[in-house]
């Protein structure tokens, strides 16, 4: 890597904590700095072009700088960027979401996925008049106190994962293993003060984990039986697995769902959607306070409308295409690993995949943690040298956009093969 990114990183460290504005952006010895993106490519300050599989951590379903989205945004900018009063576009966006998202009887627009999950949990507590929540090991729901918790003692009571969080808040969060229905059932049977279960239907923050057959269905049945609010955190899967997200993909309707990322194809926007009787708890008509100066920002709303309309108009082409591209890459990598005699695990669903440097099934946090992180780091660097950018953490996921071509896929398979040969001696 040439000196431009290092120079910029050295500057950044003087004025930005750790030199980055989000911890996932840092990796040793220093991250590259981006200057632009187009389609499936990202271009660096070091004059390097890479095929991008980070894609805004899943946000860029349509690819970098998608024309229809940019045109919609430019049109709105000429009319104004912030009004702090309602606009017709907000109404239209919520109406559109209601048409495509199975549970979306009502929608409240917010700015980030963390903001969405935080307020969805608050809604559930208000609606049920109960305090505790259940989350799952390896599922990430944003950097707020409700969910920055890991399993503590044998009762699964949560303990903080970050300094500065309040133990009294974390103690109201129960943490159970993913893909283990019996463990979940045991926790629920011991406690009648559970307001909600929040879950990534497809966890994509511990690598990529696929739910066992019937797992989500069994959770839905249990929550209905026990009158526990079920929240699907679809910040990643929303509009990506299907137009209606994981809810449509798996045929399961949660009580609430949260969206962000692909909802705006790179613009900051998020949403909480769900049953009317729960959503009406929001102020001013209800007693759950949620407010934001930038909620329903007309620029981001314009980007979201253009994104979702594109998906609606071309869903029969877009979703099969990105799934085929993902399948092509995954099959190609699997074939090459077999030729190389490597026993590694690759998980994939829809337009998402991840390679783990471990053998055997990877279906929860415990098995994901068996992956060799040192080898993954070497592998990431080898791919980057060859013009392939994947997220720099083993515990993230690779994403396909409609901009990724067959040629991109073939080059990716070739580069994965070369990089695997380079690290094979360390396995």
C-alpha positions in Angstrom: 0.0 0.0 0.0 1.4 3.4 -0.9 1.8 6.2 1.6 -1.4 8.2 1.0 -3.6 6.2 3.3 -0.9 6.0 5.9 -0.5 9.8 5.7 -4.2 10.3 6.1 -4.4 7.8 8.9 -1.6 9.5 10.8 -3.5 12.8 10.4 -6.8 11.2 11.5 -5.2 9.8 14.8 -4.5 13.3 15.9 -8.1 14.5 15.8 -10.3 11.3 15.7 -10.2 8.7 18.5 -8.2 5.7 17.2 -8.2 7.5 13.8 -11.7 6.1 12.8 -15.3 7.0 13.4 -16.4 3.4 13.8 -14.3 0.6 15.2 -14.9 -1.9 12.4 -13.1 0.5 10.0 -9.8 -0.1 11.7 -7.4 -2.9 10.9 -3.6 -3.2 11.2 -1.4 -1.6 10.2 -3.9 1.0 9.0 -7.0 1.1 6.9 -7.1 2.3 3.3 -9.0 5.6 2.6 -11.7 5.7 0.0 -12.1 8.5 -2.5 -15.0 7.2 -4.6 -17.1 4.2 -5.6 -19.0 3.2 -8.7 -21.0 0.1 -9.3 -19.2 -2.9 -7.7 -15.9 -1.0 -7.3 -14.4 1.2 -4.6 -11.4 3.5 -5.4 -8.8 4.3 -2.8 -6.6 7.3 -2.0 -3.7 5.1 -3.1 -5.1 5.0 -6.7 -6.2 1.4 -6.3 -9.4 -0.1 -7.6 -11.1 -3.0 -5.7 -14.1 -5.1 -6.2 -16.1 -4.3 -3.1 -17.8 -7.0 -1.0 -18.2 -4.8 2.1 -20.7 -2.7 0.2 -21.4 -0.4 3.1 -21.8 -3.5 5.3 -24.8 -4.5 3.2 -26.2 -1.1 2.5 -25.4 -0.8 -1.2 -27.7 -3.4 -2.6 -27.9 -1.4 -5.9 -24.1 -0.7 -5.9 -22.1 2.4 -5.5 -23.5 5.7 -6.9 -26.7 4.1 -8.4 -28.1 6.6 -10.9 -31.8 6.6 -10.0 -31.0 7.1 -6.3 -28.5 9.9 -7.0 -31.0 11.7 -9.4 -33.7 11.5 -6.7 -31.4 13.0 -4.1 -30.1 15.7 -6.4 -33.7 16.7 -7.2 -34.6 17.0 -3.6 -31.4 19.0 -2.7 -32.5 21.7 -5.0 -35.8 22.0 -3.1 -34.3 21.9 0.4 -32.6 19.5 2.8 -34.4 19.9 6.1 -37.8 21.3 7.1 -38.6 19.7 10.5 -42.3 19.5 9.5 -43.9 16.6 7.7 -43.6 16.1 4.0 -45.7 14.1 1.6 -42.6 12.0 0.7 -42.6 10.6 4.3 -46.2 9.5 3.9 -45.5 7.9 0.6 -42.5 6.0 1.9 -44.4 4.7 4.8 -47.3 3.7 2.5 -44.8 1.9 0.3 -43.2 0.0 3.2 -46.7 -1.1 4.3 -47.2 -2.6 0.8 -44.0 -4.7 0.8 -43.2 -5.5 4.5 -45.6 -8.1 5.9 -45.8 -6.7 9.5 -45.8 -3.0 8.6 -49.2 -1.7 9.5 -47.5 1.5 10.6 -43.9 2.8 10.3 -41.9 5.4 12.2 -38.9 6.7 10.3 -35.6 7.3 12.2 -32.0 7.7 11.2 -29.9 4.6 12.2 -30.4 0.9 12.9 -29.3 1.4 16.5 -32.0 4.1 16.9 -34.5 1.8 15.5 -33.7 -1.2 17.7 -33.5 0.9 20.8 -37.0 2.4 20.3 -38.5 -0.9 19.2 -37.4 -2.4 22.5 -38.9 0.6 24.3 -42.1 0.1 22.5 -42.3 -3.6 23.5 -41.7 -2.7 27.1 -44.5 -0.1 27.1 -46.9 -2.4 25.3 -46.4 -5.5 27.6 -45.6 -3.5 30.8 -42.7 -5.9 31.3 -39.0 -5.2 31.7 -36.7 -7.9 30.4 -35.6 -8.6 26.9 -34.0 -11.7 25.2 -31.3 -11.4 22.7 -29.0 -14.0 21.2 -25.2 -14.6 21.3 -23.6 -13.2 18.2 -26.5 -11.0 17.2 -25.8 -7.3 17.1 -28.4 -4.7 17.5 -26.5 -1.4 17.8 -24.3 0.3 20.4 -26.8 1.1 23.1 -27.1 -0.1 26.6 -30.2 -2.3 26.1 -28.2 -4.7 23.9 -24.6 -4.2 24.6 -24.7 -7.4 26.8 -23.2 -10.9 26.7 -24.3 -13.9 28.7 -23.2 -13.7 32.3 -23.8 -16.6 34.7 -25.7 -19.8 34.2 -29.0 -18.0 34.3 -28.0 -16.1 31.1 -28.4 -12.7 32.7 -26.6 -10.1 30.6 -23.4 -8.3 31.6 -22.1 -5.2 29.8 -19.8 -5.6 26.9 -18.6 -2.0 27.0 -17.3 0.2 29.8 -19.6 3.1 30.5 -22.8 1.0 30.2 -25.0 0.5 33.2 -25.1 -2.9 34.8 -28.6 -2.4 36.0 -29.7 -2.1 32.3 -27.7 -5.0 31.1 -29.1 -7.2 33.9 -32.6 -6.8 32.3 -31.2 -8.5 29.1 -31.2 -12.2 28.9 -28.7 -13.7 26.4 -29.2 -17.2 24.9 -27.3 -19.2 22.2 -28.6 -18.8 18.7 -30.1 -21.9 16.9 -30.7 -23.6 20.3 -34.5 -23.6 20.8 -34.4 -25.6 24.0 -32.1 -23.1 25.7 -34.5 -20.3 24.7 -37.5 -22.3 26.0 -35.8 -22.9 29.4 -35.1 -19.2 29.8 -38.7 -18.2 28.9 -40.2 -20.8 31.2 -38.2 -19.4 34.2 -39.3 -15.8 33.8 -42.7 -14.2 33.3 -41.3 -10.7 33.0 -40.1 -10.8 29.4 -41.3 -8.0 27.2 -39.7 -9.0 23.9 -37.3 -11.2 22.0 -35.1 -9.3 19.5 -33.3 -11.4 16.9 -31.4 -11.0 13.6 -33.3 -13.6 11.6 -30.0 -14.3 9.8 -27.1 -13.2 12.1 -24.5 -11.3 10.0 -22.3 -9.9 12.8 -20.7 -13.1 13.8 -19.7 -14.0 10.3 -22.9 -15.3 8.6 -25.1 -17.8 10.4 -28.0 -19.6 8.9 -31.1 -20.4 11.1 -31.9 -24.0 11.5 -35.0 -25.2 9.8 -38.1 -24.3 11.8 -36.0 -22.4 14.3 -37.6 -19.0 13.6 -41.1 -20.6 13.2 -40.8 -22.2 16.7 -39.7 -18.8 18.2 -42.8 -17.2 16.5 -45.1 -19.8 18.0 -43.6 -19.4 21.5 -43.8 -15.7 21.5 -47.4 -15.7 20.4 -48.2 -18.3 23.1 -46.5 -16.3 25.8 -47.6 -12.9 24.6 -44.0 -11.8 24.1 -43.3 -9.2 21.4 -41.1 -10.6 18.6 -38.8 -8.1 17.0 -37.0 -9.0 13.8 -33.9 -6.9 13.5 -33.8 -6.6 9.7 -31.2 -3.8 9.6 -29.1 -6.1 7.4 -31.7 -8.5 5.9 -34.4 -5.9 5.2 -34.9 -5.4 1.5 -31.9 -7.6 0.8 -33.0 -11.2 1.4 -36.3 -10.3 -0.4 -38.4 -7.2 -1.0 -40.2 -7.9 2.2 -37.0 -8.9 4.0 -36.5 -12.0 6.1 -40.1 -11.9 7.0 -41.1 -12.5 3.4 -38.2 -14.9 2.8 -39.0 -17.2 5.7 -42.8 -16.5 5.7 -42.9 -15.3 9.3 -44.5 -12.1 10.5 -43.0 -10.6 13.6 -44.7 -8.0 15.8 -42.1 -5.4 15.0 -39.2 -5.1 12.6 -36.4 -2.6 12.2 -34.8 -1.6 9.0 -31.8 0.5 7.8 -28.8 -0.2 5.4 -30.3 -1.4 2.1 -33.4 0.7 2.8 -31.5 3.8 1.5 -28.7 2.3 -0.6 -26.1 4.2 1.3 -28.0 7.2 2.7 -28.7 7.4 6.5 -32.3 6.3 7.1 -33.9 3.6 9.2 -37.4 2.6 10.3 -39.4 0.8 12.9 -42.4 -1.0 11.5 -45.1 -3.2 13.0 -48.5 -3.8 14.4 -50.7 -0.7 14.7 -51.6 -1.5 18.3 -48.0 -1.5 19.3 -46.8 1.4 17.0 -49.5 3.7 18.4 -47.7 3.7 21.7 -45.3 6.2 20.2 -45.7 9.8 21.2 -47.5 12.2 20.8 -50.5 9.9 20.7 -48.9 7.4 23.1 -46.5 7.5 26.0 -43.3 6.2 24.4 -41.1 9.2 23.7 -39.1 9.1 20.5 -38.0 12.2 18.6 -35.3 13.2 16.2 -34.5 16.4 14.3 -33.4 14.4 11.3 -36.1 11.7 11.2 -37.8 11.7 7.8 -35.0 13.9 6.4 -36.2 14.6 2.8 -32.9 13.8 1.2 -32.7 10.4 2.8 -36.4 9.8 2.2 -35.8 10.6 -1.5 -33.0 8.0 -1.6 -35.1 5.4 0.1 -38.1 5.9 -2.2 -35.9 5.6 -5.3 -34.3 2.5 -3.8 -37.5 0.7 -2.9 -39.2 1.7 -6.1 -36.3 0.2 -8.1 -36.6 -3.0 -6.1 -40.4 -3.1 -6.6 -40.2 -2.5 -10.3 -37.4 -5.0 -10.9 -37.7 -7.5 -8.1 -38.1 -10.4 -10.5 -34.7 -9.6 -12.0 -32.7 -8.2 -9.1 -33.2 -10.9 -6.4 -32.5 -13.9 -8.7 -29.5 -12.1 -10.2 -27.8 -11.3 -6.9 -28.5 -14.8 -5.6 -27.0 -16.3 -8.8 -23.9 -14.2 -8.5 -23.5 -15.2 -4.9 -24.0 -18.9 -5.7 -21.5 -18.6 -8.5 -18.8 -17.2 -6.2 -19.6 -19.6 -3.3 -19.6 -22.7 -5.6 -16.4 -21.5 -7.2 -14.6 -21.1 -3.9 -15.9 -24.5 -2.7 -14.6 -26.2 -5.8 -11.2 -24.6 -5.5 -11.0 -25.5 -1.8 -11.7 -29.1 -2.7 -9.0 -29.0 -5.3 -6.6 -27.5 -2.7 -7.6 -30.1 -0.1 -8.8 -27.5 2.3 -11.5 -28.3 4.8 -13.0 -24.9 5.6 -16.6 -23.7 6.0 -18.5 -21.2 3.9 -22.0 -20.1 4.8 -24.3 -18.4 2.3 -27.9 -17.2 1.8 -29.4 -15.0 -0.8 -26.8 -12.3 -1.6 -24.6 -12.9 1.5 -21.7 -15.2 2.2 -18.7 -15.7 4.5 -15.7 -18.0 4.6 -14.7 -19.3 8.1 -11.2 -20.7 8.7 -12.5 -23.7 10.6 -14.0 -27.0 9.6 -17.5 -28.3 10.5 -20.7 -26.5 10.8 -20.7 -22.9 11.9 -24.2 -22.3 13.2 -23.7 -20.2 16.4 -21.3 -17.9 18.1 -19.4 -20.7 19.8 -18.6 -22.5 16.5 -17.8 -19.2 14.7 -15.2 -18.4 17.4 -13.3 -21.5 16.4 -12.2 -19.7 13.2 -8.5 -18.9 13.0 -8.4 -15.1 13.2 -4.7 -14.8 12.4 -5.1 -16.7 9.2 -8.2 -14.7 8.3 -6.2 -11.5 8.7 -3.5 -12.8 6.3 -6.2 -13.9 3.9 -7.9 -10.5 3.9 -4.6 -8.8 3.1 -3.8 -11.3 0.3 -7.2 -10.6 -1.2 -6.7 -6.8 -0.9 -3.4 -7.1 -2.7 -5.3 -8.7 -5.6 -8.0 -6.1 -5.8 -10.7 -7.7 -3.7 -12.0 -5.9 -0.6 -13.9 -7.9 1.9 -14.8 -6.7 5.4 -11.6 -6.8 7.5 -13.2 -8.9 10.3 -13.9 -12.6 10.3 -17.1 -11.7 12.1 -18.7 -9.7 9.3 -20.3 -10.8 6.1 -19.6 -10.3 2.4 -22.4 -8.7 0.3 -23.3 -8.9 -3.3 -25.0 -6.0 -5.2 -26.7 -6.0 -8.6 -23.6 -4.2 -9.9 -21.4 -7.3 -9.4 -21.0 -9.0 -12.8 -20.0 -12.5 -13.9 -16.6 -11.1 -14.6 -16.4 -9.8 -11.1 -17.4 -13.2 -9.8 -14.8 -15.0 -11.9 -12.0 -12.7 -10.8 -13.1 -13.1 -7.2 -12.9 -16.9 -7.4 -9.5 -16.6 -9.0 -8.3 -14.2 -6.3 -9.7 -16.4 -3.5 -7.9 -19.3 -4.9 -4.5 -17.5 -5.0 -5.0 -16.1 -1.5 -5.9 -19.5 -0.1 -2.8 -21.0 -1.7 -0.8 -18.3 0.1 -2.2 -19.0 3.5 -2.5 -22.8 3.1 0.8 -23.4 4.8 -0.5 -21.8 8.0 -3.6 -24.0 8.1 
